[in-house]
Amino acid sequence: MDESQLRKKVLAGKKTERVVFAASEEMKASLETVAEEKCMSLSALMTSLAMEEILANKELFEEVKR
């Protein structure tokens, strides 16, 4: 599976799940600053960061496909 196929698979479909994690006020404020600088929402920034990590580890998903 190439990166574009993996990206489509992961990002496609209705968003029904939520991921919740604890963050300090400083971390949240820092992420909001980065998101604002990139003209994107905090949610979009976090999705982008998560997608980068998924693509960096795409070999994990190749094994599942076999």
Order of alpha helices (4+ residues) and beta strands (2+ residues): alpha-alpha-alpha-alpha
